[in-house]
């Protein structure tokens, strides 16, 4: 019997999942409502499977997915299945990149309980189960590194590629210089250019832009 730690902040959905898991022969050793409790429960119970929602307190953004990535790094080989209503591309790629024994399922596309349970068993057995829409989004992200940028951020990056300063960009786009600085920070973050990089991040951003628009 596979021991499961479940993390889901919605009480009704959490109880419903517990019922399904017990019905199909899983042992739910902990059912918690936030990412911190999830990490604590895994350390306490040493489960054979973790199932977690993405959006959980306190910000209801990606705490569950971040916790899943952390658990995979801290407990290599721990089977983890993430349930989500949307594709969080950055951490989805990080999770899938941790190796076999992971799952990323979209809640709205889980139409059959038997198929859901079969997916869980596949992950427990060391397989990887990823919703086709997640795969499509990740492949699209790999093809276009600028896909995550907003229209305004693309405009700012294009002007950076022309060699313009923040003040010149502000003048060209009729926005404030602090607003340009914020856009530049968002661009660098979305392109994965860490503030600790030794090289000039603006240059790297321009190179990414040029490689993308001229290929």
Secondary structure, DSSP 8 states (H G I E B T S, - for coil): --EEEEE-S-HHHHHHHHHHHHHTT-EEEEEESBHHHHHHHHHHH--SEEEEES--BTTTSSHHHHHHHHHHHHSTT--EEEEESS--HHHHHHHHTT-SSEEEEEGGG---HHHHHHHHHHHHTT--EE-HHHHHHHHHHHH-TTTTS-HHHHHHHHHHHTT--HHHHHHHHT--HHHHHHHHHHHHHHTT--TT-SS-HHHHHHHHHHHHHT-
